[in-house]
Amino acid sequence: MNFYLERAHSALDHTLTGLAGAELTRRSQPGKWCVAEILEHLALTYSGTAKAMQRCLESGRPIARKDSMREFMARTLVVNLGYMPSGRSSPEMVRPRGTPPDTAVPMLQAEFARMEDMILQCVRRFGAKVKLANHPILGPLNATEWSKFHWVHTRHHMKQIARIRGQRELQSSS
């Protein structure tokens, strides 16, 4: 496992330990995603990356295009500086679709493992620094950048889940 994916995996393990039942449907506030929806969103992002890596492998070459200035700036903020802005709407393709809460964690784990495997295969075939495929907001990313993006993105959402779980602990202690 590479450094950034190992960090993402550790963040998932730490935050999801003991998560079950009603906690999966808990929201920080009305209209916000519940824990299961956050996990489904992450699983969809992992799945999308795995599919992009698979397309590279099947075509025998990277499928990235040249980036725009906007993508370059967004990539610098998220990947280079490790900052994930809050309040941005997710692209439609990675918005939760209503996966049953009890399947959210296993789905997340399976998609993370598949993504990790696909990134590793691309590294073996094309190298870690070759721009492989395009992220819908950040533009073309290499394997290391994909891995770091997923660490930053996972960390962002694990903080949200920790806050939701903390709110429950505060409510039950008062």
HUHU-V804927 format. One record per residue. RES is the residue in one small letter. D_CENTER is the distance of its C-alpha to the mean C-alpha in whole Angstrom. Layout:
res=RES d_center=D_CENTER
res=RES d_center=D_CENTER
This chain:
res=m d_center=16
res=n d_center=15
res=f d_center=15
res=y d_center=12
res=l d_center=10
res=e d_center=13
res=r d_center=12
res=a d_center=9
res=h d_center=11
res=s d_center=13
res=a d_center=11
res=l d_center=10
res=d d_center=14
res=h d_center=16
res=t d_center=14
res=l d_center=15
res=t d_center=18
res=g d_center=21
res=l d_center=18
res=a d_center=20
res=g d_center=23
res=a d_center=23
res=e d_center=20
res=l d_center=18
res=t d_center=19
res=r d_center=20
res=r d_center=19
res=s d_center=20
res=q d_center=22
res=p d_center=23
res=g d_center=21
res=k d_center=18
res=w d_center=15
res=c d_center=16
res=v d_center=14
res=a d_center=14
res=e d_center=13
res=i d_center=10
res=l d_center=9
res=e d_center=10
res=h d_center=8
res=l d_center=4
res=a d_center=7
res=l d_center=8
res=t d_center=5
res=y d_center=6
res=s d_center=9
res=g d_center=10
res=t d_center=9
res=a d_center=11
res=k d_center=14
res=a d_center=14
res=m d_center=15
res=q d_center=17
res=r d_center=19
res=c d_center=19
res=l d_center=21
res=e d_center=23
res=s d_center=24
res=g d_center=25
res=r d_center=24
res=p d_center=21
res=i d_center=20
res=a d_center=19
res=r d_center=22
res=k d_center=23
res=d d_center=21
res=s d_center=22
res=m d_center=23
res=r d_center=21
res=e d_center=18
res=f d_center=19
res=m d_center=20
res=a d_center=16
res=r d_center=15
res=t d_center=17
res=l d_center=16
res=v d_center=12
res=v d_center=13
res=n d_center=16
res=l d_center=17
res=g d_center=13
res=y d_center=14
res=m d_center=11
res=p d_center=14
res=s d_center=14
res=g d_center=16
res=r d_center=14
res=s d_center=14
res=s d_center=11
res=p d_center=13
res=e d_center=15
res=m d_center=13
res=v d_center=10
res=r d_center=12
res=p d_center=13
res=r d_center=16
res=g d_center=18
res=t d_center=17
res=p d_center=19
res=p d_center=18
res=d d_center=19
res=t d_center=17
res=a d_center=14
res=v d_center=13
res=p d_center=15
res=m d_center=13
res=l d_center=9
res=q d_center=11
res=a d_center=13
res=e d_center=10
res=f d_center=8
res=a d_center=12
res=r d_center=13
res=m d_center=10
res=e d_center=11
res=d d_center=15
res=m d_center=15
res=i d_center=14
res=l d_center=16
res=q d_center=19
res=c d_center=18
res=v d_center=19
res=r d_center=22
res=r d_center=23
res=f d_center=22
res=g d_center=22
res=a d_center=19
res=k d_center=20
res=v d_center=21
res=k d_center=19
res=l d_center=17
res=a d_center=16
res=n d_center=15
res=h d_center=12
res=p d_center=13
res=i d_center=13
res=l d_center=13
res=g d_center=16
res=p d_center=16
res=l d_center=14
res=n d_center=16
res=a d_center=14
res=t d_center=14
res=e d_center=13
res=w d_center=10
res=s d_center=9
res=k d_center=10
res=f d_center=8
res=h d_center=5
res=w d_center=7
res=v d_center=8
res=h d_center=5
res=t d_center=5
res=r d_center=9
res=h d_center=9
res=h d_center=8
res=m d_center=10
res=k d_center=13
res=q d_center=13
res=i d_center=14
res=a d_center=16
res=r d_center=18
res=i d_center=18
res=r d_center=20
res=g d_center=22
res=q d_center=23
res=r d_center=24
res=e d_center=26
res=l d_center=28
res=q d_center=29
res=s d_center=30
res=s d_center=32
res=s d_center=34
